[in-house]
Structure formats: C-alpha cells, structure tokens
Amino acid sequence: MEEGDIPRAGDHYAGVGDAVGIHGYDKLSLNRRKVDWTWGCISLENANVAELVTLVPIGTLVLIED
C-alpha cells in the first residue's frame, strides 16, 4: 500500500479487502489441509509469490478457474 501498488476497482483504487488478491501466507498447515481461510484470495507459499512478482507485472489480468 505504501508503494502505491493497490489494484484499481473501476474508477477508484481498491481498499484492503475490496478485491481478490494473490498473496503469501503464514498458515502452511491450513493450506496443506485445503482449508479456505482467504475469503476468496489465492494463497501461495511466500517463495512462490516472490518468484511470481518477477514474472508477472502488477496489474496483469488473471483468470482463476476451478
């Protein structure tokens, strides 16, 4: 947030909790047990998020399919 990397939601910037995000986690046991604790976000291991940031620019549209 401090760096201004918050996604846009229509004609304004999304606030915390206003958009689905892809983020790291500190709840490894929940992810391994497939517990949905993110309220719609996609949680990845922190190392995978760090790699994703180097590959995909912020603002890239992402299609999430089940």
C-alpha positions as CSV (number, residue, x, y, z in Angstrom):
1,M,0.0,0.0,0.0
2,E,2.8,2.4,0.9
3,E,4.3,1.9,-2.6
4,G,1.0,2.6,-4.4
5,D,0.7,-0.9,-5.8
6,I,-3.0,-1.3,-4.9
7,P,-5.2,-2.5,-7.8
8,R,-7.9,-0.4,-9.4
9,A,-11.5,-1.3,-8.9
10,G,-13.5,0.5,-11.6
11,D,-12.8,4.2,-11.4
12,H,-11.1,4.1,-7.9
13,Y,-8.4,2.1,-6.2
14,A,-9.5,-1.0,-4.2
15,G,-9.1,-0.8,-0.5
16,V,-7.8,-3.6,1.7
17,G,-10.4,-6.4,1.5
18,D,-12.1,-5.0,-1.6
19,A,-10.5,-7.2,-4.3
20,V,-9.4,-10.8,-4.7
21,G,-5.6,-11.0,-4.4
22,I,-2.8,-13.4,-4.8
23,H,-0.7,-13.4,-1.7
24,G,1.7,-15.3,0.5
25,Y,0.7,-16.9,3.8
26,D,1.8,-17.8,7.3
27,K,-0.8,-20.6,7.6
28,L,1.0,-23.5,6.0
29,S,-1.0,-26.1,7.9
30,L,-4.3,-24.7,6.7
31,N,-3.2,-24.7,3.1
32,R,-2.0,-28.3,3.3
33,R,-5.4,-29.3,4.7
34,K,-7.1,-27.3,2.0
35,V,-8.9,-25.1,4.4
36,D,-10.3,-22.0,2.7
37,W,-9.1,-19.2,5.0
38,T,-8.5,-16.4,2.5
39,W,-12.1,-15.2,1.8
40,G,-11.6,-15.6,-2.0
41,C,-8.0,-14.8,-2.4
42,I,-5.4,-17.2,-3.8
43,S,-2.6,-18.0,-1.2
44,L,0.8,-19.3,-2.4
45,E,3.9,-20.1,-0.5
46,N,5.8,-16.9,0.2
47,A,8.7,-18.1,-2.0
48,N,6.3,-18.7,-4.9
49,V,4.9,-15.2,-4.5
50,A,8.4,-13.7,-4.7
51,E,9.0,-15.6,-7.9
52,L,5.6,-14.6,-9.4
53,V,6.4,-11.0,-8.8
54,T,9.5,-11.3,-11.0
55,L,7.5,-12.9,-13.8
56,V,4.1,-11.1,-13.9
57,P,3.7,-7.3,-13.8
58,I,1.3,-5.8,-11.3
59,G,-2.0,-5.1,-12.9
60,T,-1.9,-8.2,-15.2
61,L,-5.3,-9.7,-15.6
62,V,-5.6,-13.2,-14.1
63,L,-8.3,-15.8,-14.8
64,I,-8.9,-18.1,-11.9
65,E,-10.7,-21.3,-12.8
66,D,-11.8,-24.2,-10.5
